[in-house]
Amino acid sequence: EAQVTQNPRYLITVTGKKLTVTCSQNMNHEYMSWYRQDPGLGLRQIYYSMNVEVTDKGDVPEGYKVSRKEKRNFPLILESPSPNQTSLYFCASSTQGGEQFFGPGTRLTVL
Amino acid sequence: GEDVEQSLFLSVREGDSSVINCTYTDSSSTYLYWYKQEPGAGLQLLTYIFSNMDMKQDQRLTVLLNKKDKHLSLRIADTQTGDSAIYFCAESINAGNMLTFGGGTRLMVKP
């Protein structure tokens, strides 16, 4: 089944404790991205990647890192999480210019 | 900069038509999208329209685009309780990859 998976789905952590949210797609898509969703603000793009080893900042990259060592994986790294990073995070993938497929979301709470 | 705006809530009765509106500011937008997000799920692409089109119909969904006023609407005919969700409009300049989302409209369908 073609899909985008994210892990974990739910995470509660404390300020400053490094964490990684994984994202994997099995559709051989070149393009992958991370969004955060906050009430009334819709989805805002954090980082995106056009292909392996090619990443760039989206609209709200501060406090986040990403890597794209393999085509299928695009992990989101929070080196020192803060409470303002409490949010719902979505990973998405697509072919160049194609429909974006979204993962199921990761709800992160930073205490 | 780019800005996409939607009203926050819409409530309709089952069987009525729903109209969800969206305005955008980037006149170079070439693709405009409607996504649906059901509770606890990711985003699902409902439909999209190219900027050189005025209208697109797909079963119960009708998308109207007024490019002069930068106004996009989604009409759902014969609204059902299963249509209750958050609806996001989004725009992109390039096909699909760099999306700017509105804040989302929560549609509530009353039996």
Boltz contact constraints between the chains, C-beta under 6 A:
constraints:
  - contact:
      token1: [A, 31]
      token2: [B, 97]
      max_distance: 6.0
  - contact:
      token1: [A, 40]
      token2: [B, 103]
      max_distance: 6.0
  - contact:
      token1: [A, 41]
      token2: [B, 103]
      max_distance: 6.0
  - contact:
      token1: [A, 42]
      token2: [B, 88]
      max_distance: 6.0
  - contact:
      token1: [A, 42]
      token2: [B, 101]
      max_distance: 6.0
  - contact:
      token1: [A, 42]
      token2: [B, 102]
      max_distance: 6.0
  - contact:
      token1: [A, 42]
      token2: [B, 103]
      max_distance: 6.0
  - contact:
      token1: [A, 42]
      token2: [B, 104]
      max_distance: 6.0
  - contact:
      token1: [A, 43]
      token2: [B, 101]
      max_distance: 6.0
  - contact:
      token1: [A, 90]
      token2: [B, 42]
      max_distance: 6.0
  - contact:
      token1: [A, 94]
      token2: [B, 96]
      max_distance: 6.0
  - contact:
      token1: [A, 97]
      token2: [B, 95]
      max_distance: 6.0
  - contact:
      token1: [A, 97]
      token2: [B, 96]
      max_distance: 6.0
  - contact:
      token1: [A, 98]
      token2: [B, 96]
      max_distance: 6.0
  - contact:
      token1: [A, 99]
      token2: [B, 45]
      max_distance: 6.0
  - contact:
      token1: [A, 100]
      token2: [B, 96]
      max_distance: 6.0
  - contact:
      token1: [A, 102]
      token2: [B, 42]
      max_distance: 6.0
  - contact:
      token1: [A, 102]
      token2: [B, 43]
      max_distance: 6.0
  - contact:
      token1: [A, 103]
      token2: [B, 42]
      max_distance: 6.0
  - contact:
      token1: [A, 104]
      token2: [B, 42]
      max_distance: 6.0
  - contact:
      token1: [A, 105]
      token2: [B, 42]
      max_distance: 6.0
